[in-house]
Amino acid sequence: MKLFILIILSICLALVNSQQGVYPDSGVYVSLNSNFLATFGNEFTQTIQNQINSYPVANVDGKTGKVSYSVTNIQQSVQLGDFFFQQTGVNTYNIGWNSVTFTITTDYQGCYKIGGLKKLSICEKGDIKINSQATLSLSIAMTIDFTQSTPTISCSSTTLNVPANGINYNVHCSSKVCDKTHDITNEIASKFVPSVESGMTTEINNNVGKYLSLFPSLRDMNMEYNGNEFYLDSRGTIVESSQGGVLTPTMVLAMNGGIVVKNSAGQFIYPTQSPSSLPSEEAVEDFQTDIAVTLTPYLFESLVDAMFESALPMTITPSEVPSESPVHLNTSDPFFNQTAPGLTGKYPNSPIDVEIISPSSSSQTMVSINSTGVLVGLHSIPVNFIVNDETVFQILFNFNIELTPALSQSSNGISVTGTLDKLDALVTVGSTSVGDIDVSGFVQLIELAQGLVKIPTITIQNPLTTYSLSDLSLSIGDQYIQILGNLQQQQQQQQKQKQILIK
């Protein structure tokens, strides 16, 4: 029984916090196709059935009323079919099988005392057979919440649906004295179903803690910069698709999808913005591959802001500028002589420190996705030019960047990067104490630096760790990037590779 419960839990973890056909704004949607889930359900059912039927059940000793009993040599044969799952409400769903048949056989011995002083023991022994006479169904009601940093899972009830006369209880006594056969039969018949239901519910709740770590609230993106680590906020909900009439509907894991920074002090810094776009229902539900991963602008917006959080403020000193650079941080450098002549006149031949400051929260990164690619808008990035510890002028940079996304497969998931197609810069003067500033020089400098721009790579970990991804492809829709692929159990894949090598 315990093994049966533990295996059930493994699938329960993949079907959490459902709300049929209602999708929240998120950064990442991971959709599992109905056909894949049906195949998975069949394989899962066969595994559970084999495990139950081969599981050695320990002997049971106990006492009911005045009868002490011993149940030995317990054998079971269970057949499961029509695996299903369904959303029943916010954070609640049912999982089970619409077809359950079984036969259980045991040996038993029951002993009781008789006589005036109750000193004479009478023992009866024989065998018990419990079997289904009709098709039963088993339904497990779960409450699971992964919307917070600490997930919770619990089983509220287990229901074995039995039609009238659906279970046959047969007690056969092989002793010469068989006074308690009728009592034993009635006892089993009255307690079998309730004990199965309560026993399963208790075992599930006793073991759910082992599986909470399978859905972490933060997933490591294997990215580090300047002593900071990057994580994907994977809190969210799983939504049952709007399609009806199937036992295993397409399921969509809608994760927050924001990029969280863990700084060198161990503090976690979450995005200041929230998801604000929602792909169409067709985008996340209607696909032919096993899995679809849909990325929205929020993921990329929070990534850029996380990079700002990690890198800024940043100060560049004259000694950090390579000798071969076309521009040097000195007030008498030709570049500054042309763009800020008042600076050269007021502070001749003086070193310049450049301080780049993170944009204010009101100047959030804007990302748009359409058929041409990914468009990124970075607004009002302040850059201070400092001489003798005084800010002599400030420049505000605005960037419009066009990218073409590119897809690759990593050892633990999917990696998305991009190639820079275009970088437009709008430069304005924020403040100056040295007269006019010719901002066109800074625009030309940005144009020269385009070839040095490196686009960070986003890695989305495979949420199904026992499956590998194949046949990956990338497409771009209205405000989303979608990655399609197929899933294969790693053990099966290794067997196929071995067969190829043998041939």
C-alpha positions as CSV (number, residue, x, y, z in Angstrom):
1,M,0.0,0.0,0.0
2,K,2.8,2.5,0.9
3,L,4.6,2.0,-2.3
4,F,1.3,2.5,-4.2
5,I,0.9,5.8,-2.3
6,L,4.4,7.0,-3.0
7,I,4.1,6.4,-6.8
8,I,0.8,8.2,-6.9
9,L,2.5,11.3,-5.3
10,S,5.1,11.5,-8.1
11,I,2.3,12.3,-10.6
12,C,0.4,14.5,-8.3
13,L,3.3,16.9,-8.2
14,A,3.0,17.5,-11.9
15,L,-0.7,18.6,-11.6
16,V,-0.8,21.4,-9.1
17,N,-2.9,24.4,-8.4
18,S,-5.3,24.0,-11.4
19,Q,-7.9,26.4,-12.6
20,Q,-9.4,25.3,-15.8
21,G,-8.9,27.5,-18.9
22,V,-8.0,30.6,-16.8
23,Y,-4.4,31.7,-17.4
24,P,-2.6,34.3,-15.3
25,D,-0.1,36.8,-16.7
26,S,3.2,35.1,-16.5
27,G,6.8,35.1,-17.9
28,V,7.0,31.4,-18.7
29,Y,4.3,28.9,-19.7
30,V,5.2,25.2,-19.9
31,S,2.5,23.2,-21.7
32,L,2.3,19.4,-21.8
33,N,0.2,18.0,-24.7
34,S,-2.9,15.8,-24.0
35,N,-1.6,12.9,-26.1
36,F,1.8,12.9,-24.3
37,L,0.0,12.9,-20.9
38,A,-2.3,10.0,-22.1
39,T,0.8,8.0,-23.0
40,F,2.5,9.0,-19.8
41,G,-0.7,8.0,-17.9
42,N,-0.7,4.5,-19.5
43,E,3.0,4.0,-18.7
44,F,2.4,5.3,-15.2
45,T,-0.6,3.0,-14.7
46,Q,1.4,0.0,-15.8
47,T,4.2,0.8,-13.5
48,I,1.9,1.2,-10.5
49,Q,0.0,-1.9,-11.3
50,N,3.3,-4.0,-11.6
51,Q,4.6,-2.5,-8.3
52,I,1.4,-3.2,-6.4
53,N,1.1,-6.7,-7.6
54,S,4.7,-7.6,-6.8
55,Y,4.8,-5.7,-3.4
56,P,5.2,-8.1,-0.5
57,V,2.5,-7.3,2.1
58,A,3.5,-8.1,5.7
59,N,1.4,-10.3,7.9
60,V,-1.2,-8.6,10.1
61,D,-2.0,-9.4,13.7
62,G,-4.7,-7.7,15.7
63,K,-7.8,-8.0,17.8
64,T,-11.4,-7.1,17.2
65,G,-13.9,-7.6,20.0
66,K,-13.1,-10.9,21.7
67,V,-11.4,-12.4,18.7
68,S,-7.7,-12.3,18.2
69,Y,-6.7,-12.8,14.6
70,S,-3.7,-13.3,12.4
71,V,-3.8,-12.7,8.6
72,T,-0.9,-14.3,6.6
73,N,0.1,-15.0,3.0
74,I,-1.5,-11.9,1.6
75,Q,-1.6,-11.9,-2.2
76,Q,-3.0,-9.2,-4.4
77,S,-3.8,-8.8,-8.1
78,V,-4.9,-5.3,-9.2
79,Q,-5.8,-4.1,-12.7
80,L,-6.0,-0.3,-13.3
81,G,-7.3,1.5,-16.4
82,D,-8.6,4.8,-17.7
83,F,-6.2,7.0,-15.8
84,F,-7.5,10.6,-15.4
85,F,-6.9,13.9,-13.8
86,Q,-9.1,17.0,-13.6
87,Q,-9.2,20.4,-12.1
88,T,-11.9,20.8,-9.5
89,G,-11.2,24.4,-8.2
90,V,-8.4,26.8,-7.3
91,N,-5.5,24.7,-5.9
92,T,-7.6,21.5,-6.0
93,Y,-7.8,18.6,-8.4
94,N,-8.7,14.9,-8.7
95,I,-6.4,12.1,-9.9
96,G,-7.3,8.5,-10.3
97,W,-8.6,5.6,-12.4
98,N,-12.1,5.1,-13.8
99,S,-11.5,1.3,-14.0
100,V,-10.3,-0.7,-11.0
101,T,-10.6,-4.4,-10.5
102,F,-8.8,-6.6,-8.0
103,T,-8.6,-9.9,-6.2
104,I,-7.0,-10.3,-2.7
105,T,-6.5,-13.7,-1.1
106,T,-5.2,-14.4,2.4
107,D,-5.0,-17.1,5.0
108,Y,-6.4,-16.3,8.5
109,Q,-6.7,-17.7,12.0
110,G,-9.1,-16.3,14.6
111,C,-9.0,-17.4,18.2
112,Y,-11.4,-16.7,21.1
113,K,-11.9,-18.0,24.6
114,I,-15.0,-19.8,25.9
115,G,-16.1,-21.4,29.2
116,G,-17.0,-20.0,32.6
117,L,-13.5,-18.7,33.3
118,K,-12.6,-18.1,29.6
119,K,-9.7,-20.6,29.9
120,L,-10.6,-22.7,26.8
121,S,-9.3,-21.2,23.5
122,I,-11.1,-22.1,20.2
123,C,-9.3,-21.2,17.0
124,E,-10.7,-21.2,13.5
125,K,-8.6,-20.9,10.4
126,G,-9.2,-20.8,6.7
127,D,-8.8,-18.4,3.8
128,I,-10.3,-15.1,2.7
129,K,-11.0,-13.9,-0.8
130,I,-12.0,-10.3,-1.6
131,N,-12.6,-9.5,-5.2
132,S,-14.4,-6.9,-7.3
133,Q,-17.6,-8.1,-9.1
134,A,-17.9,-4.9,-11.1
135,T,-15.7,-2.1,-12.3
136,L,-14.8,0.3,-9.5
137,S,-13.1,3.7,-9.7
138,L,-10.6,5.4,-7.5
139,S,-10.4,9.2,-7.0
140,I,-7.8,11.1,-4.9
141,A,-8.6,14.7,-4.0
142,M,-5.6,16.9,-3.6
143,T,-5.0,20.4,-2.4
144,I,-1.7,21.8,-3.7
145,D,-0.4,25.3,-3.7
146,F,2.8,26.5,-5.3
147,T,2.0,30.2,-5.4
148,Q,4.1,31.0,-2.4
149,S,7.8,30.6,-1.7
150,T,6.9,27.6,0.5
151,P,4.7,25.1,-1.3
152,T,2.1,23.0,0.4
153,I,0.5,19.7,-0.5
154,S,-2.2,17.7,1.2
155,C,-4.7,15.0,0.4
156,S,-8.2,15.9,1.6
157,S,-9.8,12.5,0.7
158,T,-9.6,9.3,-1.2
159,T,-12.7,7.8,-2.6
160,L,-13.2,4.2,-3.8
161,N,-16.4,4.3,-5.7
162,V,-18.2,0.9,-5.4
163,P,-21.5,0.1,-7.1
164,A,-24.1,-2.0,-5.3
165,N,-22.7,-5.5,-4.7
166,G,-19.5,-4.4,-6.4
167,I,-17.2,-6.3,-4.0
168,N,-17.5,-9.9,-3.0
169,Y,-16.2,-11.0,0.5
170,N,-15.8,-14.7,0.9
171,V,-14.5,-16.3,4.1
172,H,-13.9,-20.0,3.9
173,C,-13.3,-21.9,7.2
174,S,-11.4,-25.1,7.1
175,S,-11.6,-26.0,10.8
176,K,-14.0,-28.3,12.4
177,V,-15.5,-25.5,14.5
178,C,-16.5,-22.4,12.4
179,D,-18.6,-20.3,14.7
180,K,-17.1,-16.9,13.7
181,T,-17.1,-17.2,9.9
182,H,-20.2,-15.0,9.5
183,D,-18.8,-12.4,12.0
184,I,-15.5,-12.3,10.2
185,T,-17.2,-11.8,6.9
186,N,-19.4,-8.9,8.2
187,E,-16.4,-7.3,9.9
188,I,-14.3,-7.3,6.7
189,A,-17.3,-6.1,4.6
190,S,-18.0,-3.2,6.9
191,K,-14.4,-2.0,7.2
192,F,-12.6,-2.8,3.9
193,V,-13.6,0.3,1.8
194,P,-13.3,2.8,4.7
195,S,-9.9,1.4,5.7
196,V,-8.6,1.6,2.2
197,E,-9.8,5.2,1.8
198,S,-8.5,6.5,5.2
199,G,-5.3,4.5,4.9
200,M,-4.4,6.0,1.5
201,T,-5.3,9.5,2.7
202,T,-3.1,9.1,5.8
203,E,-0.2,7.6,3.8
204,I,-0.2,10.4,1.2
205,N,-0.2,13.1,3.9
206,N,2.6,11.3,5.7
207,N,4.8,11.3,2.6
208,V,4.1,14.6,0.7
209,G,7.0,16.3,2.5
210,K,9.5,14.2,0.5
211,Y,8.3,15.7,-2.8
212,L,8.1,19.4,-2.1
213,S,11.6,20.0,-3.3
214,L,10.7,18.9,-6.8
215,F,9.0,22.2,-7.3
216,P,11.4,24.9,-5.9
217,S,10.1,28.4,-5.9
218,L,13.5,29.5,-7.4
219,R,15.3,27.6,-10.2
220,D,19.0,28.2,-10.6
221,M,19.8,29.6,-14.1
222,N,23.5,28.8,-13.8
223,M,24.3,32.5,-14.4
224,E,26.7,34.6,-12.4
225,Y,27.8,38.1,-12.8
226,N,29.9,40.4,-10.5
227,G,29.4,38.0,-7.5
228,N,25.6,37.8,-8.1
229,E,23.6,34.7,-9.0
230,F,20.5,34.5,-11.1
231,Y,17.3,32.5,-10.5
232,L,14.0,32.0,-12.3
233,D,11.0,32.7,-10.1
234,S,9.1,29.4,-10.7
235,R,6.1,30.1,-8.4
236,G,2.9,29.8,-10.2
237,T,-0.1,27.6,-11.1
238,I,-0.9,24.7,-13.3
239,V,-4.0,25.3,-15.4
240,E,-6.1,22.6,-17.0
241,S,-6.7,23.6,-20.7
242,S,-10.2,24.5,-21.9
243,Q,-10.5,21.4,-24.0
244,G,-13.1,19.0,-22.7
245,G,-14.1,15.4,-23.1
246,V,-10.7,13.8,-22.5
247,L,-9.3,12.0,-19.5
248,T,-5.9,13.7,-19.7
249,P,-6.4,17.3,-20.9
250,T,-3.4,19.5,-21.9
251,M,-1.9,21.0,-18.8
252,V,-0.1,24.4,-18.6
253,L,2.3,25.4,-15.9
254,A,2.2,29.2,-15.7
255,M,5.3,30.3,-13.8
256,N,5.9,33.8,-12.7
257,G,9.0,33.8,-14.8
258,G,10.8,36.8,-13.3
259,I,14.6,36.8,-12.9
260,V,15.6,37.1,-9.2
261,V,19.1,38.2,-8.2
262,K,20.9,36.8,-5.2
263,N,23.6,39.3,-4.3
264,S,27.0,38.6,-2.6
265,A,25.4,39.3,0.8
266,G,22.9,36.5,0.2
267,Q,19.9,38.7,-0.2
268,F,17.3,37.9,-2.9
269,I,16.2,40.8,-5.0
270,Y,12.9,40.3,-6.9
271,P,11.8,42.3,-10.0
272,T,9.9,45.5,-9.3
273,Q,7.6,45.0,-12.2
274,S,5.0,42.3,-12.7
275,P,3.9,40.2,-15.7
276,S,1.6,42.2,-17.9
277,S,1.0,40.1,-21.0
278,L,-0.9,36.9,-21.8
279,P,-0.5,34.7,-24.9
280,S,-3.6,33.6,-26.6
281,E,-5.3,30.4,-25.5
282,E,-4.4,28.8,-28.8
283,A,-0.7,29.6,-28.3
284,V,-0.4,27.6,-25.1
285,E,-3.0,24.8,-25.8
286,D,-2.9,24.0,-29.5
287,F,0.4,22.4,-30.5
288,Q,1.3,18.9,-31.8
289,T,4.6,18.2,-30.0
290,D,4.9,16.8,-26.5
291,I,5.9,20.1,-24.9
292,A,5.6,23.8,-25.6
293,V,7.6,26.5,-23.6
294,T,6.2,30.0,-24.2
295,L,8.2,33.0,-23.1
296,T,6.7,36.5,-22.7
297,P,8.3,40.0,-22.5
298,Y,8.3,40.0,-18.7
299,L,11.0,37.3,-18.6
300,F,13.3,39.5,-20.8
301,E,12.4,42.7,-19.0
302,S,13.2,41.3,-15.6
303,L,16.5,39.8,-17.0
304,V,17.7,43.2,-18.2
305,D,16.7,44.8,-14.9
306,A,18.5,42.0,-13.0
307,M,21.7,42.7,-15.1
308,F,21.3,46.4,-14.1
309,E,20.9,45.4,-10.5
310,S,24.1,43.3,-10.6
311,A,26.3,45.7,-12.6
312,L,25.2,49.2,-11.5
313,P,26.3,51.6,-10.2
314,M,29.6,51.2,-12.0
315,T,32.5,53.5,-12.0
316,I,35.1,53.4,-14.8
317,T,38.4,55.1,-14.1
318,P,41.1,56.2,-16.6
319,S,43.4,53.3,-15.6
320,E,40.7,50.8,-16.7
321,V,40.6,52.1,-20.2
322,P,42.8,50.0,-22.6
323,S,45.7,51.9,-24.2
324,E,44.4,51.1,-27.7
325,S,41.0,52.6,-27.0
326,P,40.0,55.4,-29.4
327,V,38.8,57.5,-26.4
328,H,40.7,58.1,-23.2
329,L,39.3,59.5,-19.9
330,N,41.1,62.8,-19.9
331,T,39.6,66.3,-20.4
332,S,42.2,67.1,-23.1
333,D,41.4,64.0,-25.2
334,P,40.3,65.0,-28.7
335,F,36.9,63.3,-28.1
336,F,36.1,65.5,-25.1
337,N,37.7,68.5,-26.7
338,Q,35.1,68.3,-29.4
339,T,32.0,67.1,-27.5
340,A,32.6,69.3,-24.4
341,P,34.9,72.1,-25.2
342,G,34.0,73.9,-22.0
343,L,35.2,70.9,-20.0
344,T,38.7,71.1,-21.6
345,G,38.9,74.8,-21.0
346,K,37.9,74.6,-17.4
347,Y,39.7,71.5,-16.4
348,P,42.7,71.0,-18.8
349,N,44.5,67.7,-18.8
350,S,42.5,66.3,-15.9
351,P,41.4,62.6,-15.4
352,I,37.7,61.8,-15.8
353,D,35.8,59.2,-13.8
354,V,32.6,57.8,-15.5
355,E,29.8,56.7,-13.2
356,I,26.9,54.6,-14.7
357,I,23.8,54.6,-12.6
358,S,20.9,52.2,-12.7
359,P,17.7,53.8,-14.1
360,S,15.0,54.8,-11.8
361,S,12.0,52.5,-11.2
362,S,9.9,54.9,-13.3
363,S,12.1,54.1,-16.3
364,Q,11.5,50.4,-16.6
365,T,12.8,48.3,-19.4
366,M,10.2,47.7,-22.1
367,V,10.3,44.6,-24.3
368,S,8.1,43.8,-27.2
369,I,8.0,40.6,-29.3
370,N,6.6,40.4,-32.8
371,S,7.3,38.6,-36.1
372,T,10.5,40.7,-36.7
373,G,12.1,39.6,-33.4
374,V,12.6,41.0,-29.9
375,L,12.6,44.8,-29.4
376,V,14.1,46.1,-26.2
377,G,13.8,49.7,-25.0
378,L,16.2,50.9,-22.3
379,H,15.2,54.4,-21.1
380,S,17.0,57.2,-19.2
381,I,20.2,55.5,-18.1
382,P,22.2,58.2,-16.3
383,V,26.0,58.5,-16.9
384,N,27.9,61.0,-14.8
385,F,31.2,62.5,-15.9
386,I,33.3,63.4,-12.8
387,V,36.3,65.6,-12.5
388,N,38.0,66.3,-9.1
389,D,35.1,64.5,-7.4
390,E,32.5,66.8,-9.0
391,T,29.9,65.8,-11.6
392,V,30.6,68.2,-14.4
393,F,27.9,66.9,-16.7
394,Q,25.4,64.1,-17.0
395,I,24.3,62.3,-20.1
396,L,21.0,60.3,-20.3
397,F,21.1,57.3,-22.7
398,N,18.0,55.8,-24.3
399,F,18.5,52.6,-26.3
400,N,16.3,50.8,-28.8
401,I,17.6,47.3,-29.5
402,E,16.5,44.8,-32.1
403,L,17.4,41.1,-31.6
404,T,16.8,37.9,-33.4
405,P,16.3,35.0,-30.8
406,A,18.3,31.8,-31.2
407,L,17.7,28.4,-29.6
408,S,20.1,25.8,-28.4
409,Q,19.8,22.7,-26.2
410,S,21.8,22.6,-22.9
411,S,22.5,19.6,-20.7
412,N,19.7,20.6,-18.3
413,G,17.2,22.3,-20.4
414,I,16.7,24.9,-23.1
415,S,18.9,27.9,-23.8
416,V,17.7,31.1,-25.6
417,T,20.1,33.8,-26.7
418,G,20.0,36.3,-29.5
419,T,22.0,38.1,-32.2
420,L,22.1,41.9,-32.2
421,D,20.4,43.2,-35.4
422,K,20.2,46.9,-34.6
423,L,21.1,49.3,-31.8
424,D,19.8,52.9,-31.9
425,A,20.8,55.4,-29.3
426,L,19.1,58.6,-28.3
427,V,21.4,60.8,-26.1
428,T,20.3,63.8,-24.2
429,V,22.0,66.1,-21.6
430,G,20.8,65.7,-18.1
431,S,22.8,68.5,-16.6
432,T,26.0,70.4,-17.2
433,S,28.3,72.9,-15.4
434,V,30.7,73.2,-18.3
435,G,28.5,74.6,-21.1
436,D,27.2,73.0,-24.2
437,I,27.6,69.2,-24.8
438,D,27.6,67.8,-28.4
439,V,25.7,64.6,-27.8
440,S,26.4,63.3,-31.4
441,G,29.8,62.3,-30.4
442,F,28.4,59.9,-27.8
443,V,26.0,58.5,-30.4
444,Q,28.9,57.8,-32.7
445,L,30.8,56.1,-29.8
446,I,27.8,53.8,-29.2
447,E,27.7,52.9,-32.9
448,L,31.4,51.9,-32.7
449,A,30.8,49.7,-29.7
450,Q,27.9,47.7,-31.2
451,G,30.2,44.8,-32.1
452,L,31.2,44.4,-28.5
453,V,27.7,44.0,-27.2
454,K,27.1,40.5,-25.8
455,I,23.6,39.2,-25.4
456,P,23.1,37.1,-22.2
457,T,21.8,33.5,-22.5
458,I,18.7,32.5,-20.7
459,T,18.5,28.8,-19.6
460,I,15.1,27.3,-18.8
461,Q,15.6,24.1,-16.8
462,N,13.7,21.0,-18.0
463,P,10.9,20.6,-15.4
464,L,10.6,16.9,-16.2
465,T,14.0,15.6,-15.0
466,T,13.4,12.0,-16.0
467,Y,12.8,13.0,-19.7
468,S,15.1,14.4,-22.3
469,L,14.2,17.0,-24.9
470,S,14.5,16.5,-28.7
471,D,13.2,17.9,-32.0
472,L,13.4,21.5,-30.7
473,S,12.2,24.4,-32.8
474,L,11.5,28.1,-32.1
475,S,8.8,30.4,-33.4
476,I,7.8,33.9,-32.7
477,G,4.2,35.1,-32.1
478,D,2.4,38.2,-31.0
479,Q,4.2,39.1,-27.7
480,Y,5.7,35.6,-27.1
481,I,8.5,33.3,-28.2
482,Q,7.6,29.6,-28.3
483,I,9.8,26.6,-28.2
484,L,8.3,23.3,-29.3
485,G,9.9,19.9,-28.6
486,N,9.3,16.2,-27.8
487,L,10.0,14.3,-24.7
488,Q,11.6,10.9,-24.2
489,Q,12.3,8.9,-21.1
490,Q,16.1,8.9,-20.5
491,Q,16.2,5.2,-19.9
492,Q,14.5,4.5,-23.2
493,Q,16.8,6.8,-25.0
494,Q,19.9,5.1,-23.5
495,Q,18.5,1.7,-24.6
496,K,18.0,2.9,-28.2
497,Q,21.5,4.4,-28.3
498,K,22.8,1.0,-27.0
499,Q,20.9,-0.8,-29.8
500,I,22.4,1.5,-32.4
501,L,25.9,0.8,-31.1
502,I,25.3,-2.9,-31.2
503,K,24.1,-2.8,-34.8
